[in-house]
Amino acid sequence: MTASVGSRSELEKAVAAMWVEALGVSEVQADDDFFDLGGHSLIALDVIDQVQKLTGVELRFSDLQRARTVASLTDLIAGEMNEAGGGHE
């Protein structure tokens, strides 16, 4: 199993790896849609929990519904980290 090919950041690679594991797929690209890959609410809750453990960012299910790709979710997480004063990826 591999994460996103051509990932832009370490955070994006970590999110892609979470999706690979949670979704049971062999590969996730930065522009792959979580729900198109078979994601649903229970898997989303697992991913949200993993994101919080890794970054301290508390996401809601609605965040994943809006930010459906690895790239867009990573941008959302990074933005939340910057707002909280984390300032790193």
N, C-alpha and C positions, 0 to 999 in steps of 0.2 A: 504494500500500500504506500502511496506517495501523496504528499500534500500538493499544494499549488505549484505548478511550473511557472517560473518567472515571477515569483512573489516579490513584492516591492519592499517589504519590511519583515523584520523578525516577528512582529505582531501578526502580520498577515499570514506568515508561515504557520504560526501557532494556531490561529483560527482555522486555517485550512486543515491542519492535522486533527483538530477537534472534530471537524466535520467528517473527515475520512473515518475516524474511529466511531463516531456516533451514528453515522449513516450506513456504515458497513460497505462503503464503496472503495474502489481501488485508487481513485484519483479525484482531486477537486481542483478546478481552475478558479482563478480570481473572479471570473464573471459567471460562474455557475450559480444557479438559483437553488437555495436550500430546499424549497418545497418541490421543485422539479426533480431533485435528486432523491425524493422519497421522504423528505422531512415532514414531520407532523408535530402536534403540540407536545406530546410526551418527549420526543427527541429534542425539541426546542428547549424544553425546561432543563434537560441535561446539559445542553450546550450553554445555556444562560448561566447555570451553576458553575460550569467549568471556566467560563469567562470571568465570573466574579472571583473565583479562587485565584486565577492567574493575574488579574489586573486590578481587582478591587472595585470594578465598575459594576453597578447593579443595573442590569437590563430588564426590560419587561418583554413579554411575548409580543406585544405590539411593535416593539423596536425591531424584532426579527422579521415581523411581517412587512415592515417598511424597508428595512435594509436587508434584502433577501440574498445578496451575493456576498462572498467573502470580502471583496474590495469595499463594498458599501458598509458592511458591518464593521470592518476594521476601521474605516474612517470615522464611524460613529463612536466606537470605543476610544480611539485616539483623541477625538474631540472631548469626550467626557473626561479622559485622563488629564488632558491639558487644562480643562476648566477646574478640575480638582487640585491642580497644582503639581500633578505628576510630571508633566512635561517630557516624558520619554515614551519610546515605543518598544 
